Amino acid sequence: MFLIKLRRRKALVTGLFVNCVLALLASSTLLGVDEDFKVAHVARALQPGEVILISVDAERPLKELTATSRDRNFPFYSEGGSAHWVGLVGIDLDTPPGEVQILLSGKDLDGETVELKYQVTVLDKQFPTRHLSVDWKYVSPPQDELDRIARESRRVSRIFATTTPERFWRGPFLRPVPGKTGSGFGKRSVYNGKPRSPHTGTDLRAAKGTPVKAPNNGRVVLVKDLYFAGNTVIIDHGLGLYSYFAHLSEFRVEEGEVVETGQVIGLVGATGRVTGPHLHWTVRLSEARVDPLSLMKVLETAGGS
Ligand SMILES: [Zn+2]
């Protein structure tokens, strides 16, 4: 019990320290300090596509706590005691710069509502444009593939819109393939001279056949060859957090399977709309499009939560 308390304290101090740094760099505003609550956040930056880890210390235990921001709900979780709550909030790729309100609302043990407003200032971010040359069938798909493409898009959207109430992930997220760099999140994409939707994942360099490891615990909710993404695996990490891996050459898991951190889920490939083998990793958080590298950094900084 003592150890758990000590760890909680340490995590909070780290959060406050990073918050102070950010306050200088990004004018983040801490509105959440009153007699009942201490609120702190950890973020790599306050910009579109970033993940914010928010920790709340209440004076009295709470039964539940959820953050609501820009019409998205981000369920919080309690660790080591129900007065300390932690949650991940996503700043979607298309968030305009300016003040972003985060409403923290929950219930105490008597069922009384508690509410707290937290505010951060999101800075502008200019994403570069990338020009790619691919097979024309991925730029202007043939008529007889349009139904399939629409069906796949609806299925993936439905998955991302589902919030599993349980949290499966534990600790920081591992990098799914070896290496150090990742690139391309948010880039505006032009294929064969035609503008298409922005790149909502990060591309990790890896040779064909490299094993892809689950970055954290979860349940596999999709294993399928998709028109644009090629062989794709989606892992539900719980509480609205998903990993999506595209362009695989082979699968190593089945739909419905529970996977653990580090378990091989497939092999790197070049299936779908690609210019060569690499691993594409998308992360969605309550449907917000966020950079997987931001998620990794925030959980690492916060001590894994
Ligand atoms: Zn990609």
py3Dmol code that shows the C-alpha trace and the ligand (Angstrom):
import py3Dmol

protein = """\
ATOM      1  CA  MET A   1       0.000   0.000   0.000  1.00  0.00           C
ATOM      2  CA  PHE A   2       2.814   2.329   0.922  1.00  0.00           C
ATOM      3  CA  LEU A   3       4.583   1.611  -2.368  1.00  0.00           C
ATOM      4  CA  ILE A   4       1.477   2.281  -4.378  1.00  0.00           C
ATOM      5  CA  LYS A   5       1.017   5.625  -2.663  1.00  0.00           C
ATOM      6  CA  LEU A   6       4.627   6.534  -3.270  1.00  0.00           C
ATOM      7  CA  ARG A   7       4.330   5.764  -6.967  1.00  0.00           C
ATOM      8  CA  ARG A   8       1.183   7.815  -7.259  1.00  0.00           C
ATOM      9  CA  ARG A   9       2.900  10.768  -5.671  1.00  0.00           C
ATOM     10  CA  LYS A  10       5.854  10.450  -8.018  1.00  0.00           C
ATOM     11  CA  ALA A  11       3.621  10.330 -11.089  1.00  0.00           C
ATOM     12  CA  LEU A  12       1.829  13.470  -9.977  1.00  0.00           C
ATOM     13  CA  VAL A  13       5.054  15.380  -9.420  1.00  0.00           C
ATOM     14  CA  THR A  14       6.285  14.377 -12.871  1.00  0.00           C
ATOM     15  CA  GLY A  15       3.027  15.554 -14.352  1.00  0.00           C
ATOM     16  CA  LEU A  16       3.211  18.891 -12.619  1.00  0.00           C
ATOM     17  CA  PHE A  17       6.797  19.392 -13.684  1.00  0.00           C
ATOM     18  CA  VAL A  18       6.016  18.740 -17.334  1.00  0.00           C
ATOM     19  CA  ASN A  19       2.977  20.963 -17.031  1.00  0.00           C
ATOM     20  CA  CYS A  20       5.169  23.806 -15.787  1.00  0.00           C
ATOM     21  CA  VAL A  21       7.499  23.350 -18.726  1.00  0.00           C
ATOM     22  CA  LEU A  22       4.564  23.390 -21.073  1.00  0.00           C
ATOM     23  CA  ALA A  23       3.072  26.446 -19.422  1.00  0.00           C
ATOM     24  CA  LEU A  24       6.131  28.370 -20.538  1.00  0.00           C
ATOM     25  CA  LEU A  25       6.246  26.865 -24.002  1.00  0.00           C
ATOM     26  CA  ALA A  26       2.608  26.512 -24.860  1.00  0.00           C
ATOM     27  CA  SER A  27       0.654  28.797 -22.509  1.00  0.00           C
ATOM     28  CA  SER A  28      -1.301  25.924 -21.042  1.00  0.00           C
ATOM     29  CA  THR A  29      -3.646  27.099 -18.331  1.00  0.00           C
ATOM     30  CA  LEU A  30      -4.249  25.229 -15.133  1.00  0.00           C
ATOM     31  CA  LEU A  31      -7.761  26.015 -13.965  1.00  0.00           C
ATOM     32  CA  GLY A  32      -8.298  22.862 -11.987  1.00  0.00           C
ATOM     33  CA  VAL A  33      -6.717  23.673  -8.655  1.00  0.00           C
ATOM     34  CA  ASP A  34      -9.292  24.265  -5.956  1.00  0.00           C
ATOM     35  CA  GLU A  35      -9.827  22.900  -2.483  1.00  0.00           C
ATOM     36  CA  ASP A  36     -11.100  19.530  -3.724  1.00  0.00           C
ATOM     37  CA  PHE A  37      -8.974  18.695  -6.738  1.00  0.00           C
ATOM     38  CA  LYS A  38      -5.458  18.762  -8.030  1.00  0.00           C
ATOM     39  CA  VAL A  39      -5.252  18.399 -11.785  1.00  0.00           C
ATOM     40  CA  ALA A  40      -2.078  18.030 -13.830  1.00  0.00           C
ATOM     41  CA  HIS A  41      -1.291  16.967 -17.341  1.00  0.00           C
ATOM     42  CA  VAL A  42       1.559  15.483 -19.333  1.00  0.00           C
ATOM     43  CA  ALA A  43       1.837  16.196 -23.056  1.00  0.00           C
ATOM     44  CA  ARG A  44       4.603  16.154 -25.657  1.00  0.00           C
ATOM     45  CA  ALA A  45       3.079  19.328 -27.106  1.00  0.00           C
ATOM     46  CA  LEU A  46      -0.344  20.964 -27.162  1.00  0.00           C
ATOM     47  CA  GLN A  47      -1.020  20.699 -30.853  1.00  0.00           C
ATOM     48  CA  PRO A  48      -3.359  18.830 -33.212  1.00  0.00           C
ATOM     49  CA  GLY A  49      -2.675  15.076 -33.131  1.00  0.00           C
ATOM     50  CA  GLU A  50      -1.262  15.001 -29.596  1.00  0.00           C
ATOM     51  CA  VAL A  51      -2.318  12.895 -26.607  1.00  0.00           C
ATOM     52  CA  ILE A  52      -2.675  14.553 -23.180  1.00  0.00           C
ATOM     53  CA  LEU A  53      -2.500  12.447 -20.017  1.00  0.00           C
ATOM     54  CA  ILE A  54      -4.518  14.115 -17.275  1.00  0.00           C
ATOM     55  CA  SER A  55      -4.294  13.096 -13.635  1.00  0.00           C
ATOM     56  CA  VAL A  56      -6.834  14.145 -11.064  1.00  0.00           C
ATOM     57  CA  ASP A  57      -6.437  13.910  -7.296  1.00  0.00           C
ATOM     58  CA  ALA A  58      -9.732  14.422  -5.553  1.00  0.00           C
ATOM     59  CA  GLU A  59     -10.074  14.923  -1.817  1.00  0.00           C
ATOM     60  CA  ARG A  60     -12.886  12.435  -1.683  1.00  0.00           C
ATOM     61  CA  PRO A  61     -13.159   9.111  -3.546  1.00  0.00           C
ATOM     62  CA  LEU A  62     -15.064   9.076  -6.820  1.00  0.00           C
ATOM     63  CA  LYS A  63     -17.100   6.314  -8.428  1.00  0.00           C
ATOM     64  CA  GLU A  64     -16.449   7.465 -11.984  1.00  0.00           C
ATOM     65  CA  LEU A  65     -14.831  10.256 -13.964  1.00  0.00           C
ATOM     66  CA  THR A  66     -15.000  11.200 -17.654  1.00  0.00           C
ATOM     67  CA  ALA A  67     -13.463  14.033 -19.639  1.00  0.00           C
ATOM     68  CA  THR A  68     -15.507  15.620 -22.404  1.00  0.00           C
ATOM     69  CA  SER A  69     -13.835  17.785 -24.991  1.00  0.00           C
ATOM     70  CA  ARG A  70     -15.037  18.890 -28.424  1.00  0.00           C
ATOM     71  CA  ASP A  71     -17.964  16.413 -28.279  1.00  0.00           C
ATOM     72  CA  ARG A  72     -15.782  13.415 -27.469  1.00  0.00           C
ATOM     73  CA  ASN A  73     -15.906  11.474 -24.203  1.00  0.00           C
ATOM     74  CA  PHE A  74     -12.685  10.149 -22.722  1.00  0.00           C
ATOM     75  CA  PRO A  75     -13.309   7.734 -19.820  1.00  0.00           C
ATOM     76  CA  PHE A  76     -10.828   8.020 -16.931  1.00  0.00           C
ATOM     77  CA  TYR A  77      -9.557   5.137 -14.829  1.00  0.00           C
ATOM     78  CA  SER A  78      -8.650   4.865 -11.220  1.00  0.00           C
ATOM     79  CA  GLU A  79      -5.451   3.352 -10.008  1.00  0.00           C
ATOM     80  CA  GLY A  80      -4.358   2.555  -6.500  1.00  0.00           C
ATOM     81  CA  GLY A  81      -7.324   4.256  -4.887  1.00  0.00           C
ATOM     82  CA  SER A  82     -10.488   5.839  -6.089  1.00  0.00           C
ATOM     83  CA  ALA A  83      -9.473   9.412  -5.224  1.00  0.00           C
ATOM     84  CA  HIS A  84      -6.731   9.333  -7.891  1.00  0.00           C
ATOM     85  CA  TRP A  85      -7.868   9.187 -11.518  1.00  0.00           C
ATOM     86  CA  VAL A  86      -5.997   9.210 -14.795  1.00  0.00           C
ATOM     87  CA  GLY A  87      -7.202   9.568 -18.361  1.00  0.00           C
ATOM     88  CA  LEU A  88      -5.989  10.080 -21.896  1.00  0.00           C
ATOM     89  CA  VAL A  89      -7.491  12.896 -23.957  1.00  0.00           C
ATOM     90  CA  GLY A  90      -6.845  13.228 -27.703  1.00  0.00           C
ATOM     91  CA  ILE A  91      -6.461  16.509 -29.596  1.00  0.00           C
ATOM     92  CA  ASP A  92      -7.810  15.525 -33.010  1.00  0.00           C
ATOM     93  CA  LEU A  93      -5.745  16.270 -36.108  1.00  0.00           C
ATOM     94  CA  ASP A  94      -8.245  18.914 -37.278  1.00  0.00           C
ATOM     95  CA  THR A  95      -8.471  20.881 -33.996  1.00  0.00           C
ATOM     96  CA  PRO A  96      -8.125  24.597 -34.764  1.00  0.00           C
ATOM     97  CA  PRO A  97      -5.650  26.584 -32.628  1.00  0.00           C
ATOM     98  CA  GLY A  98      -7.041  28.284 -29.521  1.00  0.00           C
ATOM     99  CA  GLU A  99      -8.532  27.470 -26.140  1.00  0.00           C
ATOM    100  CA  VAL A 100      -9.826  23.918 -25.726  1.00  0.00           C
ATOM    101  CA  GLN A 101     -12.147  23.212 -22.819  1.00  0.00           C
ATOM    102  CA  ILE A 102     -11.957  19.855 -21.088  1.00  0.00           C
ATOM    103  CA  LEU A 103     -14.891  19.193 -18.781  1.00  0.00           C
ATOM    104  CA  LEU A 104     -14.121  16.645 -16.089  1.00  0.00           C
ATOM    105  CA  SER A 105     -17.293  15.225 -14.652  1.00  0.00           C
ATOM    106  CA  GLY A 106     -17.938  12.328 -12.342  1.00  0.00           C
ATOM    107  CA  LYS A 107     -19.828  11.079  -9.347  1.00  0.00           C
ATOM    108  CA  ASP A 108     -18.723  10.681  -5.760  1.00  0.00           C
ATOM    109  CA  LEU A 109     -19.630   7.659  -3.650  1.00  0.00           C
ATOM    110  CA  ASP A 110     -22.968   9.250  -2.670  1.00  0.00           C
ATOM    111  CA  GLY A 111     -23.830   9.642  -6.342  1.00  0.00           C
ATOM    112  CA  GLU A 112     -23.386  13.392  -6.290  1.00  0.00           C
ATOM    113  CA  THR A 113     -22.074  14.977  -9.457  1.00  0.00           C
ATOM    114  CA  VAL A 114     -18.658  16.607  -9.376  1.00  0.00           C
ATOM    115  CA  GLU A 115     -17.505  18.836 -12.200  1.00  0.00           C
ATOM    116  CA  LEU A 116     -14.326  20.609 -13.010  1.00  0.00           C
ATOM    117  CA  LYS A 117     -13.261  22.650 -16.020  1.00  0.00           C
ATOM    118  CA  TYR A 118      -9.746  22.343 -17.337  1.00  0.00           C
ATOM    119  CA  GLN A 119      -8.433  24.368 -20.221  1.00  0.00           C
ATOM    120  CA  VAL A 120      -5.466  24.066 -22.540  1.00  0.00           C
ATOM    121  CA  THR A 121      -4.303  26.296 -25.357  1.00  0.00           C
ATOM    122  CA  VAL A 122      -3.767  24.371 -28.569  1.00  0.00           C
ATOM    123  CA  LEU A 123      -1.111  25.833 -30.836  1.00  0.00           C
ATOM    124  CA  ASP A 124      -1.200  25.880 -34.606  1.00  0.00           C
ATOM    125  CA  LYS A 125       0.674  23.167 -36.466  1.00  0.00           C
ATOM    126  CA  GLN A 126       1.450  23.200 -40.142  1.00  0.00           C
ATOM    127  CA  PHE A 127       1.692  19.713 -41.587  1.00  0.00           C
ATOM    128  CA  PRO A 128       3.868  19.293 -44.667  1.00  0.00           C
ATOM    129  CA  THR A 129       2.558  17.807 -47.903  1.00  0.00           C
ATOM    130  CA  ARG A 130       3.901  14.548 -49.288  1.00  0.00           C
ATOM    131  CA  HIS A 131       3.762  13.543 -52.943  1.00  0.00           C
ATOM    132  CA  LEU A 132       3.553   9.826 -53.672  1.00  0.00           C
ATOM    133  CA  SER A 133       3.313   7.738 -56.814  1.00  0.00           C
ATOM    134  CA  VAL A 134       1.185   4.611 -56.538  1.00  0.00           C
ATOM    135  CA  ASP A 135      -0.765   2.262 -58.778  1.00  0.00           C
ATOM    136  CA  TRP A 136      -3.662   4.266 -60.314  1.00  0.00           C
ATOM    137  CA  LYS A 137      -6.224   1.811 -58.902  1.00  0.00           C
ATOM    138  CA  TYR A 138      -5.469   3.344 -55.477  1.00  0.00           C
ATOM    139  CA  VAL A 139      -6.027   6.895 -56.732  1.00  0.00           C
ATOM    140  CA  SER A 140      -9.171   6.380 -58.809  1.00  0.00           C
ATOM    141  CA  PRO A 141     -10.515   2.959 -57.792  1.00  0.00           C
ATOM    142  CA  PRO A 142     -12.529   1.043 -60.383  1.00  0.00           C
ATOM    143  CA  GLN A 143     -16.322   1.343 -60.141  1.00  0.00           C
ATOM    144  CA  ASP A 144     -16.796  -2.273 -59.058  1.00  0.00           C
ATOM    145  CA  GLU A 145     -14.589  -1.737 -55.967  1.00  0.00           C
ATOM    146  CA  LEU A 146     -16.504   1.300 -54.651  1.00  0.00           C
ATOM    147  CA  ASP A 147     -19.036  -0.763 -52.670  1.00  0.00           C
ATOM    148  CA  ARG A 148     -16.272  -2.742 -51.021  1.00  0.00           C
ATOM    149  CA  ILE A 149     -14.367   0.433 -50.131  1.00  0.00           C
ATOM    150  CA  ALA A 150     -17.489   2.040 -48.594  1.00  0.00           C
ATOM    151  CA  ARG A 151     -18.288  -1.142 -46.638  1.00  0.00           C
ATOM    152  CA  GLU A 152     -14.759  -1.366 -45.242  1.00  0.00           C
ATOM    153  CA  SER A 153     -14.746   2.293 -44.311  1.00  0.00           C
ATOM    154  CA  ARG A 154     -18.051   1.895 -42.401  1.00  0.00           C
ATOM    155  CA  ARG A 155     -16.783  -1.182 -40.563  1.00  0.00           C
ATOM    156  CA  VAL A 156     -13.563   0.520 -39.438  1.00  0.00           C
ATOM    157  CA  SER A 157     -15.493   3.666 -38.388  1.00  0.00           C
ATOM    158  CA  ARG A 158     -17.894   1.548 -36.330  1.00  0.00           C
ATOM    159  CA  ILE A 159     -14.980  -0.114 -34.545  1.00  0.00           C
ATOM    160  CA  PHE A 160     -13.351   3.229 -33.671  1.00  0.00           C
ATOM    161  CA  ALA A 161     -16.719   4.589 -32.448  1.00  0.00           C
ATOM    162  CA  THR A 162     -17.064   1.745 -29.933  1.00  0.00           C
ATOM    163  CA  THR A 163     -15.745   2.354 -26.425  1.00  0.00           C
ATOM    164  CA  THR A 164     -15.025  -0.840 -24.495  1.00  0.00           C
ATOM    165  CA  PRO A 165     -15.586   0.085 -20.828  1.00  0.00           C
ATOM    166  CA  GLU A 166     -12.646  -2.021 -19.654  1.00  0.00           C
ATOM    167  CA  ARG A 167      -9.006  -0.898 -19.816  1.00  0.00           C
ATOM    168  CA  PHE A 168      -6.764  -3.614 -21.299  1.00  0.00           C
ATOM    169  CA  TRP A 169      -3.534  -1.638 -21.715  1.00  0.00           C
ATOM    170  CA  ARG A 170      -0.942  -1.456 -18.958  1.00  0.00           C
ATOM    171  CA  GLY A 171       2.241   0.569 -18.821  1.00  0.00           C
ATOM    172  CA  PRO A 172       3.895   2.347 -21.732  1.00  0.00           C
ATOM    173  CA  PHE A 173       3.304   1.389 -25.368  1.00  0.00           C
ATOM    174  CA  LEU A 174       6.136  -0.529 -27.040  1.00  0.00           C
ATOM    175  CA  ARG A 175       7.385   0.282 -30.492  1.00  0.00           C
ATOM    176  CA  PRO A 176       5.915  -2.496 -32.702  1.00  0.00           C
ATOM    177  CA  VAL A 177       9.024  -2.876 -34.916  1.00  0.00           C
ATOM    178  CA  PRO A 178      12.716  -2.161 -34.153  1.00  0.00           C
ATOM    179  CA  GLY A 179      14.199   1.231 -35.010  1.00  0.00           C
ATOM    180  CA  LYS A 180      14.071   4.728 -33.673  1.00  0.00           C
ATOM    181  CA  THR A 181      12.284   7.018 -36.086  1.00  0.00           C
ATOM    182  CA  GLY A 182       8.740   7.309 -37.292  1.00  0.00           C
ATOM    183  CA  SER A 183       7.335   9.866 -39.616  1.00  0.00           C
ATOM    184  CA  GLY A 184       4.519  11.261 -41.582  1.00  0.00           C
ATOM    185  CA  PHE A 185       1.710  11.804 -39.059  1.00  0.00           C
ATOM    186  CA  GLY A 186      -0.734  14.435 -40.295  1.00  0.00           C
ATOM    187  CA  LYS A 187       0.997  14.990 -43.624  1.00  0.00           C
ATOM    188  CA  ARG A 188      -1.278  16.150 -46.395  1.00  0.00           C
ATOM    189  CA  SER A 189      -1.108  13.447 -49.057  1.00  0.00           C
ATOM    190  CA  VAL A 190      -1.057  13.875 -52.820  1.00  0.00           C
ATOM    191  CA  TYR A 191      -1.183  10.626 -54.778  1.00  0.00           C
ATOM    192  CA  ASN A 192      -0.205  10.819 -58.461  1.00  0.00           C
ATOM    193  CA  GLY A 193      -0.920  14.563 -58.301  1.00  0.00           C
ATOM    194  CA  LYS A 194      -4.390  14.151 -56.708  1.00  0.00           C
ATOM    195  CA  PRO A 195      -4.979  15.413 -53.116  1.00  0.00           C
ATOM    196  CA  ARG A 196      -6.364  12.729 -50.796  1.00  0.00           C
ATOM    197  CA  SER A 197      -7.166  12.598 -47.058  1.00  0.00           C
ATOM    198  CA  PRO A 198      -4.296  13.365 -44.649  1.00  0.00           C
ATOM    199  CA  HIS A 199      -2.049  10.677 -43.267  1.00  0.00           C
ATOM    200  CA  THR A 200      -3.478   9.761 -39.857  1.00  0.00           C
ATOM    201  CA  GLY A 201      -0.792   7.343 -38.711  1.00  0.00           C
ATOM    202  CA  THR A 202       2.948   7.116 -38.479  1.00  0.00           C
ATOM    203  CA  ASP A 203       5.082   5.110 -40.892  1.00  0.00           C
ATOM    204  CA  LEU A 204       7.796   2.990 -39.327  1.00  0.00           C
ATOM    205  CA  ARG A 205      10.682   1.795 -41.478  1.00  0.00           C
ATOM    206  CA  ALA A 206      11.013  -1.975 -41.530  1.00  0.00           C
ATOM    207  CA  ALA A 207      11.948  -4.645 -44.033  1.00  0.00           C
ATOM    208  CA  LYS A 208       9.354  -7.022 -45.442  1.00  0.00           C
ATOM    209  CA  GLY A 209       8.840  -9.963 -43.084  1.00  0.00           C
ATOM    210  CA  THR A 210       9.794  -8.078 -39.884  1.00  0.00           C
ATOM    211  CA  PRO A 211       7.586  -9.322 -37.014  1.00  0.00           C
ATOM    212  CA  VAL A 212       5.065  -6.707 -35.823  1.00  0.00           C
ATOM    213  CA  LYS A 213       4.528  -6.777 -32.070  1.00  0.00           C
ATOM    214  CA  ALA A 214       1.415  -5.700 -30.201  1.00  0.00           C
ATOM    215  CA  PRO A 215       2.422  -2.397 -28.544  1.00  0.00           C
ATOM    216  CA  ASN A 216       0.238  -3.216 -25.547  1.00  0.00           C
ATOM    217  CA  ASN A 217      -2.430  -5.618 -24.308  1.00  0.00           C
ATOM    218  CA  GLY A 218      -5.750  -5.741 -26.084  1.00  0.00           C
ATOM    219  CA  ARG A 219      -8.280  -7.695 -28.063  1.00  0.00           C
ATOM    220  CA  VAL A 220      -7.971  -8.168 -31.825  1.00  0.00           C
ATOM    221  CA  VAL A 221     -11.164  -6.800 -33.395  1.00  0.00           C
ATOM    222  CA  LEU A 222     -10.279  -6.864 -37.094  1.00  0.00           C
ATOM    223  CA  VAL A 223      -8.047  -9.066 -39.255  1.00  0.00           C
ATOM    224  CA  LYS A 224      -8.787  -8.292 -42.899  1.00  0.00           C
ATOM    225  CA  ASP A 225      -7.451  -7.395 -46.312  1.00  0.00           C
ATOM    226  CA  LEU A 226      -8.721  -3.819 -46.855  1.00  0.00           C
ATOM    227  CA  TYR A 227      -8.649  -2.120 -50.264  1.00  0.00           C
ATOM    228  CA  PHE A 228      -6.392   0.817 -49.348  1.00  0.00           C
ATOM    229  CA  ALA A 229      -4.716  -0.415 -46.157  1.00  0.00           C
ATOM    230  CA  GLY A 230      -3.981  -3.937 -47.386  1.00  0.00           C
ATOM    231  CA  ASN A 231      -3.708  -6.625 -44.710  1.00  0.00           C
ATOM    232  CA  THR A 232      -4.831  -4.877 -41.544  1.00  0.00           C
ATOM    233  CA  VAL A 233      -5.038  -5.752 -37.849  1.00  0.00           C
ATOM    234  CA  ILE A 234      -6.934  -3.596 -35.338  1.00  0.00           C
ATOM    235  CA  ILE A 235      -6.336  -4.038 -31.595  1.00  0.00           C
ATOM    236  CA  ASP A 236      -8.825  -2.679 -29.051  1.00  0.00           C
ATOM    237  CA  HIS A 237      -6.805  -1.538 -26.015  1.00  0.00           C
ATOM    238  CA  GLY A 238     -10.000  -0.588 -24.137  1.00  0.00           C
ATOM    239  CA  LEU A 239     -11.525   2.744 -23.047  1.00  0.00           C
ATOM    240  CA  GLY A 240     -11.793   3.941 -26.663  1.00  0.00           C
ATOM    241  CA  LEU A 241      -8.088   3.417 -27.491  1.00  0.00           C
ATOM    242  CA  TYR A 242      -7.230   1.468 -30.688  1.00  0.00           C
ATOM    243  CA  SER A 243      -4.116   0.501 -32.694  1.00  0.00           C
ATOM    244  CA  TYR A 244      -4.453  -0.141 -36.434  1.00  0.00           C
ATOM    245  CA  PHE A 245      -1.630  -1.766 -38.403  1.00  0.00           C
ATOM    246  CA  ALA A 246      -1.686  -1.714 -42.194  1.00  0.00           C
ATOM    247  CA  HIS A 247       0.123  -3.164 -45.226  1.00  0.00           C
ATOM    248  CA  LEU A 248       1.087  -6.448 -43.502  1.00  0.00           C
ATOM    249  CA  SER A 249       2.374  -9.350 -45.595  1.00  0.00           C
ATOM    250  CA  GLU A 250       1.007 -11.980 -43.205  1.00  0.00           C
ATOM    251  CA  PHE A 251      -1.297 -12.257 -40.200  1.00  0.00           C
ATOM    252  CA  ARG A 252      -0.334 -14.016 -36.958  1.00  0.00           C
ATOM    253  CA  VAL A 253      -3.596 -13.454 -35.041  1.00  0.00           C
ATOM    254  CA  GLU A 254      -7.313 -14.018 -35.473  1.00  0.00           C
ATOM    255  CA  GLU A 255     -10.309 -11.810 -34.758  1.00  0.00           C
ATOM    256  CA  GLY A 256     -11.398 -12.096 -31.147  1.00  0.00           C
ATOM    257  CA  GLU A 257      -7.968 -13.134 -29.887  1.00  0.00           C
ATOM    258  CA  VAL A 258      -6.637 -11.520 -26.715  1.00  0.00           C
ATOM    259  CA  VAL A 259      -3.045 -10.336 -27.224  1.00  0.00           C
ATOM    260  CA  GLU A 260      -0.373  -9.323 -24.779  1.00  0.00           C
ATOM    261  CA  THR A 261       2.294  -6.649 -25.079  1.00  0.00           C
ATOM    262  CA  GLY A 262       5.048  -7.874 -27.398  1.00  0.00           C
ATOM    263  CA  GLN A 263       3.047 -10.692 -28.994  1.00  0.00           C
ATOM    264  CA  VAL A 264       3.626 -10.978 -32.759  1.00  0.00           C
ATOM    265  CA  ILE A 265       0.438 -10.060 -34.640  1.00  0.00           C
ATOM    266  CA  GLY A 266       1.728 -10.174 -38.213  1.00  0.00           C
ATOM    267  CA  LEU A 267       4.663  -9.449 -40.530  1.00  0.00           C
ATOM    268  CA  VAL A 268       5.603  -6.190 -42.257  1.00  0.00           C
ATOM    269  CA  GLY A 269       4.626  -6.056 -45.916  1.00  0.00           C
ATOM    270  CA  ALA A 270       3.658  -3.837 -48.817  1.00  0.00           C
ATOM    271  CA  THR A 271      -0.016  -4.693 -49.381  1.00  0.00           C
ATOM    272  CA  GLY A 272      -2.533  -1.986 -50.353  1.00  0.00           C
ATOM    273  CA  ARG A 273      -1.708   1.626 -51.289  1.00  0.00           C
ATOM    274  CA  VAL A 274       2.038   1.811 -50.678  1.00  0.00           C
ATOM    275  CA  THR A 275       5.270   2.743 -52.406  1.00  0.00           C
ATOM    276  CA  GLY A 276       7.231   0.017 -50.593  1.00  0.00           C
ATOM    277  CA  PRO A 277       7.326  -2.165 -47.455  1.00  0.00           C
ATOM    278  CA  HIS A 278       6.867  -0.357 -44.123  1.00  0.00           C
ATOM    279  CA  LEU A 279       4.594  -0.541 -41.096  1.00  0.00           C
ATOM    280  CA  HIS A 280       1.736   1.953 -40.932  1.00  0.00           C
ATOM    281  CA  TRP A 281       0.459   2.447 -37.351  1.00  0.00           C
ATOM    282  CA  THR A 282      -2.642   4.470 -36.621  1.00  0.00           C
ATOM    283  CA  VAL A 283      -3.913   5.210 -33.097  1.00  0.00           C
ATOM    284  CA  ARG A 284      -7.458   6.382 -32.371  1.00  0.00           C
ATOM    285  CA  LEU A 285      -8.577   7.642 -28.995  1.00  0.00           C
ATOM    286  CA  SER A 286     -12.363   8.070 -28.707  1.00  0.00           C
ATOM    287  CA  GLU A 287     -12.213   8.603 -32.494  1.00  0.00           C
ATOM    288  CA  ALA A 288      -9.663  11.435 -32.206  1.00  0.00           C
ATOM    289  CA  ARG A 289      -6.855  10.982 -34.723  1.00  0.00           C
ATOM    290  CA  VAL A 290      -3.628  11.130 -32.730  1.00  0.00           C
ATOM    291  CA  ASP A 291       0.049  10.378 -33.355  1.00  0.00           C
ATOM    292  CA  PRO A 292       1.135   6.959 -31.991  1.00  0.00           C
ATOM    293  CA  LEU A 293       4.533   8.469 -31.115  1.00  0.00           C
ATOM    294  CA  SER A 294       2.760  11.028 -28.917  1.00  0.00           C
ATOM    295  CA  LEU A 295       0.927   8.232 -27.067  1.00  0.00           C
ATOM    296  CA  MET A 296       4.222   6.385 -26.527  1.00  0.00           C
ATOM    297  CA  LYS A 297       5.977   9.492 -25.216  1.00  0.00           C
ATOM    298  CA  VAL A 298       3.203  10.570 -22.853  1.00  0.00           C
ATOM    299  CA  LEU A 299       2.851   7.160 -21.191  1.00  0.00           C
ATOM    300  CA  GLU A 300       6.631   6.809 -20.913  1.00  0.00           C
ATOM    301  CA  THR A 301       6.899  10.259 -19.258  1.00  0.00           C
ATOM    302  CA  ALA A 302       4.061   9.544 -16.857  1.00  0.00           C
ATOM    303  CA  GLY A 303       5.655   6.292 -15.742  1.00  0.00           C
ATOM    304  CA  GLY A 304       3.346   4.046 -17.660  1.00  0.00           C
ATOM    305  CA  SER A 305       0.098   4.607 -15.790  1.00  0.00           C
TER     306      SER A 305
END
"""
ligand_1 = """\
1
ZN
Zn 1.150 5.262 -43.595
"""
view = py3Dmol.view(width=600, height=400)
view.addModel(protein, "pdb")
view.setStyle({"model": 0}, {"cartoon": {"style": "trace"}})
view.addModel(ligand_1, "xyz")
view.setStyle({"model": 1}, {"stick": {}})
view.zoomTo()
view.show()
